[in-house]
Amino acid sequence: MSAVFGVSELARTTVSSTSAAEATKRALALYRTFQKSVPEIQKLYELDLPESALRAKIREEFEKNRHVTDVQVRDVLLAKGQMEYQETMNLWKQQTHVYRYFAEEEAAPKPVTFLDKFFDGRSP
């Protein structure tokens, strides 16, 4: 794959799913596409994060909407996810936009004392 794609190369037309199973199939396909692109995303944005952290964040973002059962809502979420992928791979974002997904983890209070730091390193 090339580092930067043509503007329309990653574009997808909006599709209406005929069933929940079809929407699930499309969601899994988008999830796999994101996961396969992690090494390239890491290189494109020169991220100082391990691939495992990027993969975990992608999974977390998909898991947020796992409970959605309305097929039309799922179609909208899939369209937004596809747009997010296109924007990411076409470098229409800056590095700070990608790092913003990780802001929640960084907003957590940092351990101060030795024991807090020790226990933080051992937490799951």
HUSUL-V634432 format. One record per pair of residues at least 4 apart in sequence whose ideal C-beta (glycine too) atoms are under 7 Angstrom apart, sorted by the first residue. I is the first residue (numbers start at 1). J is the second residue. D is the distance in Angstrom with one decimal. If there is no record, write none. Layout:
BEGIN
i->I j->J d->D
i->I j->J d->D
END
This chain:
BEGIN
i->1 j->40 d->6.3
i->3 j->44 d->6.1
i->4 j->90 d->6.6
i->4 j->91 d->5.7
i->5 j->9 d->4.3
i->5 j->10 d->5.4
i->5 j->89 d->5.7
i->5 j->90 d->5.7
i->7 j->90 d->6.5
i->10 j->85 d->6.7
i->10 j->86 d->4.2
i->10 j->89 d->5.7
i->10 j->90 d->6.5
i->11 j->86 d->6.3
i->12 j->82 d->5.0
i->14 j->79 d->5.2
i->16 j->75 d->5.7
i->17 j->22 d->4.3
i->17 j->23 d->3.9
i->17 j->26 d->6.5
i->17 j->71 d->5.2
i->17 j->74 d->6.7
i->17 j->75 d->5.5
i->18 j->22 d->5.5
i->20 j->24 d->6.2
i->20 j->69 d->6.9
i->20 j->71 d->5.7
i->21 j->25 d->6.4
i->22 j->26 d->6.5
i->23 j->27 d->6.3
i->23 j->71 d->5.4
i->23 j->74 d->4.2
i->23 j->75 d->6.5
i->23 j->78 d->6.9
i->24 j->28 d->6.4
i->25 j->29 d->6.5
i->26 j->30 d->6.5
i->26 j->78 d->5.5
i->27 j->31 d->6.2
i->27 j->74 d->7.0
i->27 j->78 d->6.1
i->28 j->32 d->6.3
i->29 j->33 d->6.4
i->30 j->34 d->6.5
i->30 j->78 d->6.3
i->30 j->81 d->5.2
i->30 j->82 d->6.3
i->30 j->85 d->6.9
i->31 j->35 d->6.3
i->31 j->62 d->5.3
i->32 j->36 d->6.1
i->33 j->37 d->6.4
i->33 j->85 d->6.4
i->34 j->58 d->4.9
i->34 j->85 d->6.1
i->35 j->55 d->6.0
i->35 j->58 d->6.2
i->37 j->41 d->5.5
i->37 j->89 d->6.5
i->38 j->42 d->6.3
i->38 j->51 d->5.2
i->38 j->54 d->4.8
i->38 j->55 d->5.6
i->39 j->43 d->6.6
i->39 j->51 d->6.4
i->40 j->44 d->6.0
i->41 j->45 d->6.1
i->41 j->54 d->6.5
i->41 j->88 d->6.2
i->42 j->47 d->5.0
i->42 j->51 d->6.1
i->42 j->54 d->6.3
i->44 j->91 d->6.1
i->45 j->95 d->4.9
i->45 j->98 d->5.1
i->46 j->95 d->6.6
i->47 j->98 d->6.5
i->49 j->53 d->4.5
i->49 j->54 d->5.9
i->51 j->55 d->6.1
i->52 j->56 d->6.2
i->53 j->57 d->6.4
i->54 j->58 d->6.5
i->55 j->59 d->6.5
i->56 j->60 d->6.3
i->57 j->61 d->6.4
i->57 j->101 d->5.5
i->57 j->102 d->6.5
i->58 j->62 d->6.6
i->59 j->63 d->6.0
i->60 j->64 d->6.9
i->65 j->77 d->5.3
i->68 j->73 d->5.3
i->68 j->74 d->5.5
i->68 j->77 d->6.6
i->70 j->74 d->6.6
i->71 j->75 d->6.4
i->72 j->76 d->6.8
i->73 j->77 d->6.4
i->74 j->78 d->6.2
i->75 j->79 d->6.5
i->76 j->80 d->6.4
i->77 j->81 d->6.2
i->78 j->82 d->6.3
i->79 j->83 d->6.5
i->80 j->84 d->6.3
i->81 j->85 d->6.5
i->82 j->86 d->6.4
i->83 j->87 d->6.2
i->84 j->88 d->6.3
i->85 j->89 d->6.1
i->86 j->90 d->5.9
i->87 j->92 d->4.3
i->87 j->93 d->5.7
i->88 j->93 d->6.0
i->93 j->97 d->3.9
i->93 j->98 d->6.1
i->95 j->99 d->6.2
i->96 j->100 d->6.4
i->102 j->106 d->6.2
i->103 j->107 d->6.0
i->111 j->116 d->3.4
i->111 j->117 d->4.4
i->111 j->120 d->4.5
i->112 j->116 d->5.8
i->113 j->117 d->7.0
i->114 j->118 d->6.2
i->115 j->119 d->6.2
i->116 j->120 d->6.1
i->117 j->121 d->6.6
i->118 j->122 d->6.8
i->119 j->123 d->6.4
END
